[in-house]
Amino acid sequence: MVASGIFSLFATLVPTGIYFASFAIMGRFFVNISYNIGLQYAAEILPTVVRAQGVAFIHIMGYVASIIAPFVVYLEKVSPVLPLVILGVLGIIGGLLALLLPETLNHDLPQTLTDGEEFGRGQSIWDFPCLTKKVDEPRNLEERQQNFVRSTQTGASLRSSTRGELRSSILRRSVNSRYSSKL
């Protein structure tokens, strides 16, 4: 979002022509990227029980923005650079506000509304998990087996775990029956 705002504001500083169009197109390009990232981020951060409603709300707000867009473009009658200034400022504000959202890297995603309320507590704006030193992974099989934790112990549902085990046992039986029939 910040990049789209910066390119939109740069477009106001150059004369109309190829540079103006290039900056405006780059601003639009980054708006599209931000919208798609927002949808993905919403799918990660919203608790499972309200995820569909949250993503639908984002789509509705996108449609509302599409309805408002012609009015912003019409502001060109007041000043030729006013639409790009408005879009640039809104893009920068939106990008800066996105910095306040919690980081999802290496965290269990919220499953319930209570998990959603607690998600991200204790994180600051300066948390960058991708820049921290990674913990060494176990090298041998024994260390991996000691660190293995069943998914139901980390909060996943028992039903999905059981379903996965059932599928794997059925698959194993079908593979074994194929090999035994060929022997």
Secondary structure, 3 states (H helix, E strand, C coil): CHHHHHHHHHHHHCCCCHHHHHHHHHHHHHHHHHHHHHHHHHHHHCCHHHHHHHHHHHHHHHHHHHHHHHHHHHHHHCCCCHHHHHHHHHHHHHHHHHCCCCCCCCCCCCCCHHHHHHCCCCCCCCCCHHHCCCCCCCCCHHHHHHHCCCHHHHCCCHHHHHHHHHHHHHHHHHHHHHHHHHC
